[in-house]
Amino acid sequence: MVDADEARERGLVNAVHEPDELVDAALDLAAVMSQKSPLAMAYAKESVGLALHADYKESLETEGRLFSMIFASADQAEGMSAFIEKRDPKFIGR
């Protein structure tokens, strides 16, 4: 067990917020995440969920499989094109 500040220092969490700031911080993060590829978000969620219930080797294999799938997606191509063209991506979830 570590406290919140130590968790942040160790890189276990991205941020630590006061209780009265937590809802606003969560909404800000949700707004950022909503602009990402829905396919990538779904695969990330699947990967994290599996990591909580599977062994290390199985988790790594699944992460690699999901990475390969997302890298072959239309969203990945759109993200790369948008980056090169210096514009916001328009993800379609495929």
C-alpha positions, 0 to 999 in steps of 0.5 A: 500500500502506498499513499496517493502522493507516492503513487504519483511519484512512482508513476502508478497514477497520472494525477492526484486531486483533492476530493472537491476537484475530483469530479471536474478532473474526471470530466476533463479526462473523459473529454480528452478520452472522448476525442480518441479513437473509439476502437483504440479505447475499447481495445485499451479497456479490454487489455486493462480488464484482462490484465486484472484477471489473467497471468502476465504472459497471457496479458502480454500476448493479448496486448500484442494481438490488440495492438496489431489489430488497431495498427491495421485499422482505419482509425490508425491510418486517420490518426497518422494522416491527421498528425502529418497534416497537422489537423484533428483526426476524425475517427470512425471506430473501424 
